[in-house]
Amino acid sequence: MRSYIVAMAILYCCFHLTTTRVVAQWVVLPINQTNKLSASSFLNKDIGFVAAGREILRTVDGGLRWTSVPVSNSVWSISAAKQSQVAFAVGEAIYRTIDAGETWDSIYKQGETGLFGSTVDVSFSSTTYGCILGSVLEFTTNGGSSWNVGEAVPLPFSDPLSVFALSERIAYAGGFFSEYMVGALMKTTDGGITWRHIINHLPPFGGAPNGIRAIHFFSESVGIIAGPLDPPQSPSPPWRPHVLRTNDGGQTWQMPEFKFWHDVNTIAFADSFRGFIGDTAGNIYSTTDGGITWKNDNVPSSGRSINSICVAGGSRVFAVGDSGLILRFDLPVSVDEHSITASPLPTLRLLPNPATGSVRVETGGAEIATVNVVDILGKVLDVPRSGATLDTSMLPAGMYVVMARVNNAVMSAMLMICNP
């Protein structure tokens, strides 16, 4: 029996690596555009938008063709409200579309929002909840019909840079903290009413107007931030970029072994495992283990800066950059947010995933006969189990295979452990 489990685990790992490995198959999309493209966001795999100065570009066929919608003020960030036809573009004004990008209306002109001028970033976690970052943080709970200012006024950022809405309660904002010459990261747990510092004395981040440029959190515990690294031996530019990952909600941070040698502009993830980073030298890096390891995809960018990466409908990834650069990558496998399942076996869900302690094994209501946890070398591990719950608190951080026997069928799923 043990040899069978080990063999199945090895086969499963091989299956996983061959079917979910992100191969560099990025293609440049034709577009009659030479402007700097600063941001992108998609409603689904076909309909999406790109910020291009005083234009908003729109596609309805997955980027094969683009139309331009002129706007009166420059925009440099876009976020689509999920599962709707609503999106927002921000910059010198705030624009909204309610018809999937056919038309865009200015809901606030410069200075009318209380944001004291320009807004720099916008992020929606659902159809109704989103945040806008400028000199203050504003949030909406009704899809942008109205906006409220959080209590963190004024913000400590001399240069606000990025905002990321995880849920209708949790959001993050990053930038540069001039008082201590470091990057700063703030968090709200009440939907934007109050904000607190997670990072305001993190020495590696430095160099105005840099700071924390990109943020992505999978959960309240696991997240990735990026910005330039100020070498200890040199108090002046050039800065060396820095990518940090936390497994404990920002109490501690780890840097991957992979070295990023150019400033990182953007982070995007298709699921809990597969993600992408873009930098100012035109490089795109990909990960298949949630950001623990990275590789260079060697994309055909001709050295043009990658300013934004976004995932469209879970099956496509778009990257935009300087001088009208638009790249598309079609993901080889559609992966569920919480599990990776080796078809044609029945679906197995592991919650949460990534995990830092207890993991619930869900089998669609079927009774579980046995559960085994196997490491990537095929070793069956002794993991305490109570019913459908595994205690993984003693496992080192890494990737594992969970195998459950149900009704004479073996169900398998990858599990990421993020224990400190």
Residue pairs with C-beta under 8 A, 6 or more apart in sequence:
2 380
5 372
5 374
5 380
5 403
6 374
6 378
6 379
6 380
7 378
8 403
8 410
8 412
9 372
9 374
9 378
9 380
9 401
9 403
9 412
10 378
12 342
12 401
12 403
12 412
13 376
13 378
13 401
15 342
16 340
16 342
16 414
19 332
19 333
20 273
20 274
20 288
20 332
20 333
20 335
20 340
21 288
21 332
22 274
22 286
22 288
22 297
22 329
22 331
22 332
23 332
24 286
24 297
24 298
24 299
25 329
25 330
26 284
26 297
26 299
26 300
26 319
26 327
26 328
26 329
27 300
27 327
27 328
27 329
28 300
28 301
28 325
28 326
28 327
29 63
29 64
29 326
29 327
29 328
31 57
31 66
31 324
31 326
32 324
33 52
33 57
33 66
33 324
33 326
34 323
34 324
35 52
35 53
35 55
35 323
35 324
36 52
36 53
36 307
36 321
36 322
36 323
37 50
37 51
37 52
37 57
37 307
37 308
37 320
37 321
37 322
37 324
37 325
37 326
38 51
38 52
38 53
38 75
38 76
38 77
38 307
38 308
38 320
39 50
39 51
39 75
39 76
39 77
39 78
39 307
39 308
39 320
40 48
40 49
40 50
40 51
40 78
40 308
40 309
40 310
40 318
40 319
40 320
41 48
41 49
41 78
41 79
41 80
41 87
41 310
42 48
42 49
42 80
42 310
42 311
42 312
42 313
42 316
42 318
43 80
43 84
43 85
43 87
43 100
43 101
44 312
44 313
45 62
45 312
45 313
45 314
45 315
45 316
46 59
46 60
46 61
46 62
46 312
46 313
47 58
47 59
47 60
47 100
47 101
48 58
48 59
48 63
48 80
48 310
48 312
48 318
49 56
49 57
49 58
49 78
49 80
49 87
49 89
49 97
49 101
50 56
50 57
50 66
50 78
50 320
50 326
51 75
51 76
51 77
51 78
51 89
51 91
51 308
52 68
52 324
53 74
53 75
54 70
54 71
54 72
54 73
54 74
54 75
55 68
55 69
55 70
55 71
56 68
56 69
56 71
56 75
56 78
56 89
56 95
56 101
56 104
57 66
57 67
57 68
57 69
58 66
58 67
58 68
58 69
58 101
58 102
59 65
59 66
59 67
60 100
62 312
62 316
62 328
63 318
63 326
63 328
66 326
69 101
69 102
69 103
69 104
71 89
71 93
71 95
71 104
71 106
72 93
72 106
73 91
73 92
73 93
73 106
73 109
73 110
74 91
74 92
75 89
75 90
75 91
75 92
75 93
75 95
76 90
76 91
76 120
77 89
77 90
77 91
77 119
77 120
77 121
77 122
78 87
78 88
78 89
78 90
78 122
79 87
79 88
79 122
79 123
79 124
79 130
80 86
80 87
80 124
81 87
81 88
81 124
81 126
81 127
81 128
81 130
81 143
81 144
82 124
82 125
82 126
82 127
83 126
83 127
84 127
84 143
85 97
85 98
85 99
85 100
86 96
86 97
86 98
86 127
86 143
86 144
87 96
87 97
87 100
87 101
88 94
88 95
88 96
88 122
88 124
88 130
88 132
88 144
89 95
89 96
89 104
89 122
90 119
90 120
90 121
90 122
90 132
90 134
91 118
91 119
91 120
92 110
92 117
92 118
93 106
93 108
93 109
93 110
94 106
94 107
94 108
94 113
94 119
94 132
95 104
95 105
95 106
95 107
96 104
96 105
96 107
96 144
97 103
97 104
97 105
107 144
108 115
110 117
110 118
111 117
113 119
113 132
113 134
113 138
113 147
114 136
114 138
114 149
115 132
115 134
115 135
115 136
115 138
116 134
116 135
116 136
117 134
117 135
118 134
119 132
119 133
119 134
120 133
120 134
120 160
120 161
120 162
121 132
121 133
121 160
121 161
121 162
121 163
122 130
122 131
122 132
122 133
122 163
123 130
123 131
123 163
123 164
123 165
123 171
124 130
124 165
125 165
125 166
125 167
125 168
125 171
126 167
126 168
127 143
128 140
128 141
128 142
128 143
128 168
129 139
129 140
129 141
129 165
129 167
129 168
129 191
130 139
130 140
130 143
130 144
130 165
131 137
131 138
131 139
131 140
131 163
131 165
131 171
131 173
131 192
132 138
132 139
132 147
132 163
133 160
133 161
133 162
133 163
133 173
133 175
134 160
135 154
135 155
135 160
136 149
136 150
136 152
136 153
136 154
136 155
137 149
137 150
137 152
137 155
137 163
137 173
137 186
137 188
137 192
137 195
138 147
138 148
138 149
138 150
138 192
139 147
139 148
139 150
139 171
139 188
139 191
139 192
140 146
140 147
140 148
141 148
141 168
141 191
148 192
148 193
150 188
150 192
150 193
150 194
150 195
151 193
151 194
151 195
152 186
152 194
152 195
155 173
155 175
155 186
156 177
156 179
156 184
156 186
156 197
156 200
157 173
157 175
157 176
157 177
157 184
157 211
158 175
158 176
158 177
158 178
158 208
158 209
159 175
159 176
159 178
159 208
159 209
159 210
159 211
160 173
160 175
161 174
161 175
161 176
161 210
161 211
161 212
161 213
162 173
162 174
162 175
162 212
162 213
162 214
162 215
163 171
163 172
163 173
163 174
163 215
164 171
164 172
164 173
164 215
164 216
164 217
165 171
166 172
166 217
166 219
166 220
168 191
169 188
169 189
169 190
169 191
170 187
170 188
170 189
170 217
170 220
171 187
171 188
171 191
171 192
172 185
172 186
172 187
172 188
172 198
172 215
172 217
172 223
173 185
173 186
173 187
173 195
173 215
174 183
174 184
174 185
174 186
174 211
174 212
174 213
174 214
174 215
174 225
174 227
175 183
175 184
175 211
175 212
176 182
176 183
176 184
176 207
176 208
176 209
176 210
176 211
176 212
177 183
177 184
177 200
177 211
178 208
180 200
180 201
181 206
181 207
181 208
181 230
182 199
182 200
182 201
182 202
182 203
182 205
182 206
182 211
183 199
183 202
183 205
183 206
183 210
183 211
183 212
183 225
183 227
184 197
184 199
184 200
184 211
184 212
185 197
185 198
185 199
185 200
185 202
185 212
185 215
185 225
185 250
186 195
186 196
186 197
186 198
187 195
187 196
187 197
187 198
187 250
188 194
188 195
188 196
198 249
198 250
199 205
199 212
199 225
199 250
202 253
203 230
203 232
204 229
204 230
204 242
204 244
204 255
205 211
205 212
205 227
205 228
205 229
205 230
205 242
206 228
206 229
206 230
206 239
207 228
207 230
207 237
207 239
210 227
210 228
210 239
210 263
211 227
212 225
212 226
212 227
213 226
213 227
213 228
213 263
213 264
213 265
213 266
214 225
214 226
214 227
214 264
214 265
214 266
214 267
214 277
215 223
215 224
215 225
215 226
215 267
216 223
216 224
216 225
216 267
216 268
216 269
216 275
217 223
217 224
218 269
218 272
218 290
218 354
219 352
219 354
220 249
221 246
221 247
221 248
221 249
221 354
221 356
221 418
222 245
222 246
222 247
222 290
222 354
222 356
222 418
223 245
223 246
223 249
223 250
224 243
224 244
224 245
224 246
224 267
224 275
224 291
225 243
225 244
225 253
226 241
226 242
226 243
226 244
226 260
226 264
226 267
226 277
227 241
227 242
227 263
227 264
228 239
228 240
228 241
228 242
228 263
229 239
229 240
229 241
229 242
230 239
230 240
231 239
231 240
239 263
240 261
241 260
241 261
241 262
241 263
241 264
241 279
242 255
242 260
242 264
243 255
243 256
243 260
243 264
243 277
243 291
243 294
244 253
244 254
244 255
245 253
245 254
245 255
245 256
245 291
245 292
246 252
246 253
246 254
247 254
247 354
247 356
247 397
247 418
247 419
247 420
248 356
248 420
252 420
256 291
256 292
256 293
256 294
257 293
258 285
258 293
258 294
258 295
260 277
260 279
260 285
260 294
261 281
262 279
262 280
262 281
262 283
263 279
263 280
264 277
264 278
264 279
264 280
265 278
265 279
265 280
265 305
265 306
265 307
265 308
266 277
266 278
266 306
266 307
266 308
266 309
266 319
267 275
267 276
267 277
267 309
268 275
268 276
268 309
268 310
268 311
268 317
269 275
269 276
269 290
269 311
270 311
270 314
270 317
270 331
270 335
271 314
271 335
271 336
271 337
271 340
272 290
272 337
272 338
272 353
272 354
272 416
273 287
273 288
273 289
273 290
273 335
273 340
273 414
273 416
274 286
274 287
274 288
274 331
274 335
275 286
275 287
275 290
275 291
276 284
276 285
276 286
276 287
276 297
276 309
276 317
276 319
277 284
277 285
277 286
277 287
277 294
277 309
278 284
278 285
278 306
278 307
278 308
278 309
278 319
278 321
279 285
279 305
279 306
280 305
280 306
281 303
281 305
282 299
282 301
282 302
282 303
282 304
282 305
282 306
282 321
282 325
283 296
283 297
283 299
283 301
283 306
284 296
284 297
284 299
284 301
284 306
284 309
284 319
284 327
285 294
285 295
285 296
285 297
286 294
286 295
286 297
287 293
287 294
287 295
289 399
289 416
290 354
290 416
290 418
292 397
292 398
297 329
299 306
299 319
299 327
300 327
301 321
301 325
301 327
302 325
304 321
304 322
304 323
304 325
305 321
305 322
306 319
306 320
306 321
306 325
307 320
307 321
307 322
308 319
308 320
308 321
309 317
309 318
309 319
310 317
310 318
311 317
312 318
314 331
314 334
314 335
315 330
315 331
315 334
316 328
316 329
316 330
316 331
317 328
317 329
317 330
317 331
318 326
318 327
318 328
318 329
319 325
319 326
319 327
319 328
319 329
320 326
320 327
321 327
336 349
338 349
338 350
338 351
338 352
338 353
339 347
339 348
339 349
339 350
339 353
339 413
339 414
340 413
340 414
341 347
341 348
341 411
341 412
341 413
342 412
342 413
345 409
345 410
345 411
345 412
346 363
346 364
346 366
346 406
346 409
346 411
347 364
347 411
348 361
348 362
348 363
348 402
348 404
348 411
348 412
348 413
349 361
349 362
349 363
349 413
350 359
350 360
350 361
350 362
350 402
350 413
350 415
351 359
351 360
351 362
352 359
353 359
353 413
353 415
353 416
354 416
354 417
354 418
355 392
355 415
355 416
355 417
355 418
356 393
356 417
356 418
356 419
356 420
357 391
357 392
357 393
357 419
358 389
358 390
358 391
358 392
358 393
359 389
359 390
359 392
359 402
359 415
360 388
360 389
360 390
361 368
361 371
361 388
361 389
361 390
361 402
361 404
362 388
363 388
363 404
363 406
363 411
366 406
366 407
367 406
367 407
368 388
368 404
368 405
368 406
369 404
369 405
369 406
370 404
370 405
371 385
371 390
371 402
371 403
371 404
371 405
372 380
372 381
372 402
372 403
372 404
373 380
373 381
373 383
373 390
373 392
373 395
373 400
373 401
373 402
373 403
373 415
374 380
374 381
374 400
374 401
374 402
374 403
375 381
375 398
375 400
375 401
376 398
376 399
376 400
376 401
381 395
381 400
383 390
383 391
383 392
383 395
384 390
384 391
385 391
390 402
392 415
392 417
392 419
393 419
394 419
395 417
395 419
396 417
396 419
397 417
397 418
397 419
397 420
398 416
398 417
399 414
399 415
399 416
399 417
400 414
400 415
400 416
400 417
401 412
401 413
401 414
401 415
402 412
402 413
402 414
402 415
403 410
403 411
403 412
404 410
404 411
404 412
405 411
